[in-house]
Amino acid sequence: MSHNTIVIYAADDATNSQTVKEAKAGGAITAGMLVERNGDNVRAHSTANGTASKLFALENLAIGGGVDSTYAAGDTVRFQAMRTGMIVYALVSAGTGAIAKNAFIASHGDGTVQESAAAPDDNKVFAQALEAVDNSGGSASVRIKLEIL
């Protein structure tokens, strides 16, 4: 089932806390990418299996964009710090091997995610797959539902 929003479920709606942030894009970013701060900018998370702050780019509302909206370098990117229990519609890059349902997830090093053999680690292995995805033969990125750990 596809979704029309990056944040599918927010675990703490009752508190009305605002975790959406904005910064300039340091390169091309697609909604659903894992991002990282780079000075005053954000960019696609760049270290495979590296420490991540659970920041995901959101839809580009300025242009009425949905989950496939993109930001060009210099655009203002909306991104959110995800909390434990949130469900996110993230990206798996083309050619990425199978991700099993319930697999632990880490950064692929290009803003997308991949299955990790490591145990959960709040900063490196930060999510669990809620569905199985195999993009090993794919020529484009695909979506995957993740629950943030």
MARBA-3410 file (N, C-alpha, C, O; in Angstrom, 1 decimal):
149
0.8,-1.2,0.0,0.0,0.0,0.0,0.9,1.2,0.0,1.8,1.3,0.8 ~ 0.6,2.1,-0.9,1.4,3.4,-0.9,0.7,4.4,-0.1,-0.5,4.4,0.2 ~ 1.5,5.4,0.3,1.0,6.5,1.2,1.3,7.8,0.5,2.2,7.9,-0.3 ~ 0.6,8.8,0.9,0.8,10.2,0.4,1.4,11.1,1.3,1.4,12.3,1.2 ~ 2.1,10.6,2.3,2.8,11.4,3.3,4.0,10.6,3.8,4.0,9.4,3.9
5.0,11.3,4.2,6.3,10.7,4.7,6.1,10.2,6.2,6.4,9.0,6.5 ~ 5.5,11.0,7.0,5.2,10.5,8.4,3.8,9.9,8.4,2.8,10.5,8.3 ~ 3.8,8.5,8.5,2.6,7.8,8.4,1.9,7.8,9.8,0.7,7.9,9.8 ~ 2.7,7.7,10.8,2.1,7.7,12.2,3.1,8.4,13.1,4.3,8.1,13.1 ~ 2.6,9.4,13.8,3.4,10.2,14.8,3.0,9.7,16.2,1.8,9.8,16.6
4.0,9.2,16.9,3.7,8.5,18.1,3.2,9.4,19.2,2.7,9.0,20.2 ~ 3.5,10.7,19.1,3.2,11.6,20.2,2.3,12.7,19.8,2.5,13.9,20.2 ~ 1.3,12.5,19.0,0.3,13.5,18.6,-0.3,14.2,19.7,-0.6,15.4,19.6 ~ -0.6,13.6,20.8,-1.3,14.1,21.9,-0.6,15.3,22.6,-1.2,16.2,23.1 ~ 0.8,15.4,22.5,1.5,16.4,23.1,1.5,17.7,22.2,1.9,18.8,22.7
1.2,17.5,20.9,1.2,18.6,20.0,2.6,19.2,19.9,2.7,20.4,19.5 ~ 3.7,18.5,20.2,5.0,19.0,20.1,5.4,19.1,18.6,5.1,18.3,17.8 ~ 6.1,20.2,18.3,6.6,20.5,16.9,8.0,20.0,16.7,8.9,20.6,17.4 ~ 8.2,19.1,15.8,9.6,18.6,15.6,10.0,18.9,14.1,11.0,18.4,13.7 ~ 9.1,19.6,13.4,9.5,19.9,12.0,10.5,21.1,12.0,10.3,22.1,12.7
11.5,20.9,11.2,12.6,21.9,11.1,12.8,22.3,9.7,12.2,21.6,8.8 ~ 13.5,23.4,9.4,13.8,23.8,8.1,15.3,24.2,8.0,15.9,24.7,8.9 ~ 15.9,23.9,6.8,17.3,24.3,6.5,17.4,24.3,5.0,16.6,23.7,4.3 ~ 18.4,24.9,4.5,18.7,24.9,3.1,19.3,23.6,2.7,20.0,23.0,3.4 ~ 18.9,23.1,1.5,19.4,21.9,0.9,20.9,22.1,0.4,21.2,23.0,-0.3
21.8,21.2,0.9,23.1,21.2,0.4,23.3,20.4,-0.8,24.5,20.1,-1.2 ~ 22.3,19.9,-1.4,22.3,19.1,-2.6,20.8,18.6,-2.9,19.9,19.0,-2.1 ~ 20.6,17.8,-3.9,19.3,17.3,-4.2,18.8,16.4,-3.1,19.6,15.5,-2.6 ~ 17.6,16.6,-2.6,17.0,15.8,-1.6,15.6,15.4,-2.0,14.8,16.3,-2.5 ~ 15.2,14.2,-1.8,13.9,13.7,-2.1,13.2,13.4,-0.8,13.8,13.0,0.2
11.9,13.8,-0.7,11.1,13.5,0.5,11.2,12.0,0.9,11.2,11.2,0.0 ~ 11.4,11.8,2.2,11.6,10.4,2.6,13.1,10.0,2.8,13.4,9.0,3.4 ~ 14.0,10.9,2.4,15.4,10.6,2.5,15.8,10.9,4.0,15.3,11.8,4.6 ~ 16.7,10.0,4.5,17.4,10.3,5.7,18.4,11.4,5.5,19.2,11.3,4.5 ~ 18.4,12.4,6.3,19.2,13.6,6.1,20.1,13.8,7.3,19.9,13.3,8.4
21.1,14.7,7.1,22.0,15.0,8.1,22.4,16.5,8.0,22.3,17.1,6.9 ~ 22.7,17.1,9.1,23.1,18.5,9.1,24.5,18.6,8.6,25.4,17.7,8.8 ~ 24.8,19.7,7.8,26.1,19.9,7.2,26.3,21.4,7.3,25.9,22.2,6.4 ~ 26.8,21.9,8.4,26.9,23.4,8.7,25.5,23.9,8.9,24.7,23.4,9.7 ~ 25.1,24.9,8.1,23.7,25.4,8.2,22.8,24.7,7.2,21.6,25.1,7.2
23.2,23.8,6.5,22.4,23.1,5.5,22.1,21.6,6.0,22.6,21.2,7.0 ~ 21.2,21.0,5.2,21.0,19.5,5.3,21.3,18.9,4.0,21.2,19.5,2.9 ~ 21.8,17.7,4.1,22.1,16.9,2.8,21.7,15.4,3.1,21.4,15.1,4.2 ~ 21.7,14.7,2.0,21.4,13.2,2.2,22.4,12.6,3.1,23.6,12.9,3.0 ~ 21.9,11.8,4.0,22.9,11.2,5.0,23.9,10.4,4.2,23.6,9.7,3.3
25.2,10.7,4.5,26.3,10.3,3.7,27.2,9.1,4.1,28.1,8.8,3.5 ~ 26.9,8.5,5.3,27.8,7.4,5.8,27.0,6.1,6.0,26.1,6.0,6.8 ~ 27.3,5.2,5.1,26.6,3.9,5.3,26.9,3.3,6.7,28.0,3.3,7.1 ~ 25.8,2.8,7.3,25.9,2.3,8.7,26.4,3.2,9.7,26.8,2.8,10.8 ~ 26.4,4.5,9.3,27.0,5.5,10.2,25.9,6.1,11.2,24.7,5.9,11.1
26.4,6.9,12.1,25.6,7.5,13.1,24.6,8.4,12.4,25.0,9.2,11.5 ~ 23.3,8.3,12.8,22.3,9.1,12.2,21.4,9.7,13.3,21.2,9.2,14.3 ~ 20.9,10.9,13.0,20.0,11.6,13.9,18.6,11.4,13.7,17.7,12.1,14.3 ~ 18.2,10.4,12.9,16.8,10.1,12.6,16.0,11.3,12.1,14.9,11.5,12.4 ~ 16.7,12.1,11.2,16.1,13.2,10.5,15.7,12.8,9.1,16.5,12.3,8.4
14.4,13.0,8.8,13.9,12.6,7.5,13.3,13.8,6.8,12.5,14.6,7.4 ~ 13.6,13.9,5.5,13.0,15.0,4.7,11.5,14.8,4.5,11.1,13.6,4.2 ~ 10.7,15.8,4.6,9.3,15.8,4.4,8.9,16.3,3.0,9.7,16.7,2.3 ~ 7.6,16.2,2.7,7.1,16.7,1.5,7.4,18.1,1.3,7.4,18.9,2.3 ~ 7.6,18.6,0.0,7.8,20.0,-0.3,6.5,20.7,-0.4,6.0,20.8,-1.6
5.9,21.1,0.7,4.6,21.8,0.6,4.6,23.1,-0.2,3.5,23.5,-0.6 ~ 5.7,23.7,-0.3,5.8,25.0,-1.0,5.4,24.9,-2.5,4.9,25.8,-3.1 ~ 5.6,23.7,-3.0,5.2,23.4,-4.4,4.0,22.4,-4.5,3.7,21.9,-5.6 ~ 3.4,22.2,-3.3,2.3,21.2,-3.3,2.8,19.8,-3.6,2.0,19.0,-4.1 ~ 4.0,19.5,-3.3,4.6,18.2,-3.5,4.2,17.1,-2.6,3.9,17.4,-1.4
4.1,15.9,-3.1,3.8,14.7,-2.3,5.0,14.0,-1.9,6.1,14.6,-1.8 ~ 4.9,12.7,-1.7,6.0,11.9,-1.2,7.2,11.9,-2.2,8.3,11.6,-1.8 ~ 6.9,12.1,-3.5,8.0,12.0,-4.5,8.5,13.4,-4.8,9.3,13.6,-5.7 ~ 8.2,14.4,-4.0,8.7,15.8,-4.3,10.2,15.8,-4.0,10.7,15.1,-3.1 ~ 10.9,16.7,-4.7,12.3,16.8,-4.5,12.6,18.3,-4.2,11.9,19.2,-4.5
13.8,18.5,-3.5,14.3,19.8,-3.2,15.6,19.9,-4.0,16.4,19.0,-4.0 ~ 15.8,21.0,-4.7,17.1,21.3,-5.3,18.1,21.9,-4.3,17.6,22.4,-3.3 ~ 19.3,21.9,-4.6,20.3,22.6,-3.8,19.9,24.0,-3.6,19.6,24.7,-4.6 ~ 19.9,24.5,-2.4,19.5,25.8,-2.0,18.1,26.0,-1.6,17.7,27.0,-1.1 ~ 17.2,25.0,-2.0,15.8,25.1,-1.6,15.7,25.0,0.0,16.6,24.4,0.6
14.7,25.4,0.5,14.4,25.3,2.0,13.8,23.9,2.1,12.7,23.6,1.6 ~ 14.4,23.0,2.9,14.0,21.7,3.1,13.2,21.6,4.4,13.7,22.1,5.4 ~ 12.1,21.0,4.4,11.3,20.7,5.6,11.8,19.2,6.0,11.7,18.3,5.2 ~ 12.2,19.1,7.3,12.6,17.8,7.8,12.1,17.6,9.2,11.8,18.6,9.9 ~ 12.1,16.4,9.6,11.6,16.1,11.0,12.5,15.2,11.7,13.0,14.2,11.2
12.6,15.5,13.0,13.4,14.6,13.9,12.4,13.5,14.4,11.4,13.8,15.1 ~ 12.6,12.3,14.0,11.6,11.2,14.3,11.9,10.6,15.7,13.0,10.5,16.1 ~ 10.8,10.3,16.3,10.9,9.8,17.7,10.5,8.3,17.7,9.9,7.8,16.7 ~ 10.9,7.6,18.7,10.5,6.2,18.9,9.1,6.0,18.7,8.2,6.7,19.3 ~ 8.7,5.0,17.9,7.3,4.6,17.6,6.7,5.3,16.4,5.7,4.8,15.9
7.4,6.3,15.8,6.9,6.9,14.6,7.1,6.0,13.4,8.0,5.2,13.4 ~ 6.2,6.0,12.5,6.3,5.2,11.3,6.5,6.2,10.1,5.8,7.2,9.9 ~ 7.6,5.8,9.4,8.1,6.7,8.3,8.1,6.0,7.0,8.3,4.7,6.9 ~ 7.8,6.7,5.9,7.8,6.1,4.6,9.1,6.5,3.9,9.2,7.6,3.3 ~ 10.1,5.7,4.1,11.5,6.0,3.7,11.8,5.5,2.3,11.0,4.9,1.6
13.1,5.6,1.9,13.5,5.2,0.5,14.6,4.1,0.6,15.4,4.1,1.5 ~ 14.5,3.2,-0.3,15.5,2.1,-0.5,16.0,2.4,-1.9,15.2,2.4,-2.9 ~ 17.3,2.5,-2.1,17.9,2.9,-3.4,17.8,1.7,-4.4,17.7,0.5,-4.0 ~ 17.9,2.1,-5.6,18.0,1.1,-6.7,19.1,0.1,-6.5,20.2,0.5,-6.1 ~ 18.9,-1.2,-6.7,19.9,-2.2,-6.6,20.2,-2.7,-5.2,21.0,-3.5,-5.0
19.5,-2.1,-4.2,19.6,-2.6,-2.8,19.0,-3.9,-2.6,17.9,-4.2,-3.1 ~ 19.7,-4.9,-2.0,19.2,-6.2,-1.8,18.0,-6.3,-0.9,17.6,-5.2,-0.4 ~ 17.5,-7.4,-0.8,16.2,-7.6,-0.1,16.3,-7.2,1.4,17.3,-7.4,2.0 ~ 15.2,-6.6,1.8,15.1,-6.2,3.2,13.9,-7.0,3.7,12.8,-6.9,3.2 ~ 14.1,-7.8,4.8,13.1,-8.7,5.3,12.2,-7.9,6.2,12.6,-6.9,6.9
10.9,-8.3,6.3,10.0,-7.7,7.3,10.6,-7.9,8.7,11.1,-9.0,9.0 ~ 10.6,-6.9,9.5,11.1,-6.9,10.9,12.6,-6.7,10.9,13.2,-6.8,12.0 ~ 13.3,-6.6,9.8,14.7,-6.4,9.8,15.1,-5.1,10.4,14.3,-4.1,10.4 ~ 16.3,-5.0,11.0,16.8,-3.8,11.5,17.4,-2.9,10.4,17.9,-3.5,9.4 ~ 17.2,-1.6,10.5,17.5,-0.7,9.4,18.6,0.3,9.8,18.6,0.8,10.9
19.5,0.5,8.8,20.6,1.6,9.0,20.7,2.4,7.7,20.0,2.1,6.7 ~ 21.5,3.4,7.7,21.7,4.2,6.6,22.4,3.4,5.5,23.3,2.6,5.7 ~ 22.1,3.7,4.2,22.8,3.2,3.1,23.9,4.1,2.6,24.7,3.7,1.8 ~ 23.9,5.3,3.1,25.0,6.2,2.8,24.7,7.2,1.7,25.6,7.9,1.2 ~ 23.4,7.2,1.2,23.0,8.1,0.1,21.7,8.7,0.4,21.0,9.1,-0.6
21.2,8.7,1.6,19.9,9.2,2.0,18.9,8.1,2.0,17.7,8.3,2.5 ~ 19.2,6.9,1.5,18.3,5.8,1.6,18.7,4.9,2.7,19.7,5.1,3.4 ~ 17.9,3.8,2.9,18.2,2.9,4.0,18.5,1.5,3.5,18.2,1.2,2.3 ~ 19.0,0.7,4.4,19.3,-0.7,4.0,19.2,-1.6,5.3,19.1,-1.1,6.4 ~ 19.1,-2.9,5.1,19.0,-3.8,6.2,20.4,-3.9,6.8,21.4,-3.8,6.2
20.4,-4.0,8.2,21.6,-4.1,8.9,21.7,-5.4,9.7,20.6,-5.8,10.3 ~ 22.8,-6.0,9.7,23.0,-7.2,10.5,23.2,-6.9,12.0,23.1,-7.8,12.8 ~ 23.5,-5.7,12.2,23.8,-5.3,13.6,22.6,-5.2,14.5,21.5,-5.1,14.0 ~ 22.8,-5.2,15.8,21.7,-5.1,16.7,21.3,-3.7,16.8,22.0,-2.8,16.4 ~ 20.1,-3.4,17.3,19.6,-2.0,17.4,20.6,-1.2,18.2,21.1,-1.6,19.2
20.9,0.0,17.7,21.7,1.0,18.3,21.1,2.3,18.0,20.8,2.7,16.9 ~ 20.7,3.0,19.0,19.9,4.2,18.9,20.4,5.2,17.8,19.6,6.0,17.3 ~ 21.7,5.2,17.5,22.2,6.1,16.5,22.6,5.5,15.2,22.7,6.3,14.2 ~ 22.8,4.2,15.1,23.2,3.6,13.8,22.2,2.7,13.3,21.9,2.8,12.1 ~ 21.6,1.8,14.0,20.5,0.9,13.6,19.3,1.5,14.3,19.1,1.2,15.5
18.5,2.3,13.6,17.5,3.2,14.2,16.1,2.8,13.9,15.2,3.5,14.4 ~ 15.8,1.8,13.1,14.5,1.5,12.7,14.3,0.0,12.4,15.3,-0.7,12.4 ~ 13.0,-0.4,12.3,12.7,-1.8,11.9,11.7,-1.7,10.8,10.8,-0.9,10.7 ~ 12.0,-2.6,9.8,11.1,-2.7,8.6,9.8,-3.2,9.0,9.7,-4.3,9.6 ~ 8.7,-2.6,8.5,7.3,-3.1,8.7,6.8,-3.9,7.5,5.7,-4.4,7.6
7.6,-4.0,6.5,7.3,-4.7,5.3,8.6,-5.2,4.7,9.6,-4.6,4.9 ~ 8.5,-6.2,3.8,9.6,-6.7,3.1,9.7,-6.0,1.8,8.7,-5.7,1.1 ~ 10.9,-5.6,1.4,11.2,-4.9,0.1,12.4,-5.5,-0.5,13.4,-5.7,0.1 ~ 12.3,-5.8,-1.8,13.5,-6.3,-2.6,13.7,-5.4,-3.8,12.9,-5.5,-4.7 ~ 14.7,-4.6,-3.8,14.9,-3.6,-4.9,16.2,-4.0,-5.6,16.8,-3.2,-6.2
16.7,-5.3,-5.4,18.0,-5.7,-6.0,18.0,-5.5,-7.5,19.0,-5.3,-8.1 ~ 16.8,-5.7,-8.2,16.8,-5.6,-9.6,16.2,-4.2,-10.1,16.0,-4.0,-11.3 ~ 15.9,-3.4,-9.1,15.2,-2.1,-9.5,16.2,-1.1,-10.1,17.4,-1.1,-9.8 ~ 15.6,-0.2,-10.9,16.4,0.8,-11.5,16.0,2.2,-10.9,16.6,3.2,-11.4 ~ 15.1,2.2,-9.9,14.8,3.5,-9.2,14.6,3.2,-7.8,14.4,2.0,-7.4
14.6,4.2,-6.9,14.3,4.0,-5.5,12.9,3.6,-5.3,12.0,3.9,-6.1 ~ 12.7,2.8,-4.2,11.3,2.4,-3.8,11.1,2.8,-2.4,12.0,3.1,-1.7 ~ 9.8,2.7,-1.9,9.5,3.1,-0.6,9.4,1.9,0.3,9.2,0.8,-0.1 ~ 9.6,2.2,1.6,9.5,1.2,2.6,9.0,1.8,3.9,9.4,2.9,4.3 ~ 8.1,1.1,4.6,7.5,1.6,5.9,8.5,1.1,7.0,8.8,0.0,7.1
8.9,2.1,7.8,9.8,1.8,8.9,9.2,2.3,10.2,8.5,3.3,10.3 ~ 9.5,1.6,11.3,9.1,2.1,12.6,10.4,2.5,13.3,11.4,1.7,13.4 ~ 10.4,3.7,13.8,11.6,4.2,14.4,11.8,3.6,15.8,10.8,3.5,16.6 ~ 13.0,3.1,16.1,13.3,2.5,17.4,13.7,3.5,18.4,14.0,3.2,19.6
END
